[in-house]
Amino acid sequence: MTGLIGVLAALAGLVVIQPTEPSVQESFRGGLELFRMVQTEPVGARLIRYATSLVTSTGKALISFWPVMTLTAALMLHPRRWLAILTLCVLVLNIILEKNYLAGMTSQFQMAEALYALFILLVMISFRAWSVNSRIALLFVSLLILPFGITVGTGNSLFTQIIISLAPWTIVAALLSWMSAQSDALRLLQHGLTAVFLILVSAQVTSSYLREPYHLQEPLIAQTRPVSVGPLGTVKVDKATAQLLSDIEKAKRTCSIEPGAQFLGLFNVPGLALVFEAIPPISPWLNNSAQASTVLQYWNPETAARVVTVLAPEAHIDMSTLPERLRPEPNGYVFCGTSEIPYENRKIEIWASPIPLR
């Protein structure tokens, strides 16, 4: 009860100290409105999808790590140092065989399953230590569910959100290892599990950079070519991305696209707004025709001086459901060129509205 009162008091304090200027309140309302616009999936449906993913992944973790789970249960009944060492050895071997230490865009399920398994083991082995105090239990549960909290405000996969917000879980792992166990054997396993958890997270972060970084075709060590990208200044990219930027510069020259034009990325090409130095009318992140249609409720493309439209393969597939006011050809747009986004080899077309008469 004391913990709950503290949480409510903290929330009340945050509300009191927030600025009350109309501009701040308007920005907050605008942010909520933008979220409703670009996130067309109902919150309830998204939470059900996340719950299904969580149950499925947890089940796979229990199946993949059943030898370790069995040995841990045996150790809790008969604490022996040799059994603790054997359990840790089997755990490491399990991680190596399942390749849970390798991270990347195609390995998120395996990454999460290993982390789930380790957390289940930690909670099992230290159950008596943290369950006797309701306030400590509330703290652990709050830290445990914190990474899941950010998934409410995004449509990404559940694992994407958890993997990038693991700080609360590492805190829990460290605290659980610090809390005393009932025997030397249990304490040995407790400390070993925490060490494996921290080493595993570090290995996943490192291997992600070296293998498959988020939405990059090449690892970070291959980003060696310096290029100038509008407001970002000079950045280093890989060869394919440098070609993409070169193609866009050529398209800008072909259609005389100047900074400050309106940007419409159809679909899922938000970063190109920075390359064009263009301004998305509502949100740079449009993923489907429903979101694009919502934009028209707040923006009139006919009133814009220049509009740059980028068509990805998904836009061509959904062209029949795309509002006609957003289609380049029926509105007299000029074809400026093509290129290819290295990640997933997505070919794009670049169109621009006619230069207005002066």
Secondary structure, DSSP 8 states (H G I E B T S, - for coil): -HHHHHHHHHHHHHHHHS---HHHHHHHHHHHHHHHHH--S-HHHHHHHHHHHHHHHHHHHHHHTHHHHHHHHHHHHS--HHHHHHHHHHHHHHHHHHTTT--STT-HHHHHHHHHHHHHHHHHHTHHHHTT-HHHHHHHHHHHHHHHHGGGG--S-HHHHHHTT-HHHHHHHHHHHHS--SSHHHHHHHHHHHHHHHHHHHHHHHHHHHS--TT-SS-GGG--EEEEEGGGEEEEE-HHHHHHHHHHHHHHHHTT--TT-EEEEESS-TTHHHHHT-B-SS-S---SHHHHHHHTTT--GGG-S-EEEEE-HHHHHTGGGS-GGG-TGGGT-EEEEEEEETGGGEEEEEEE------
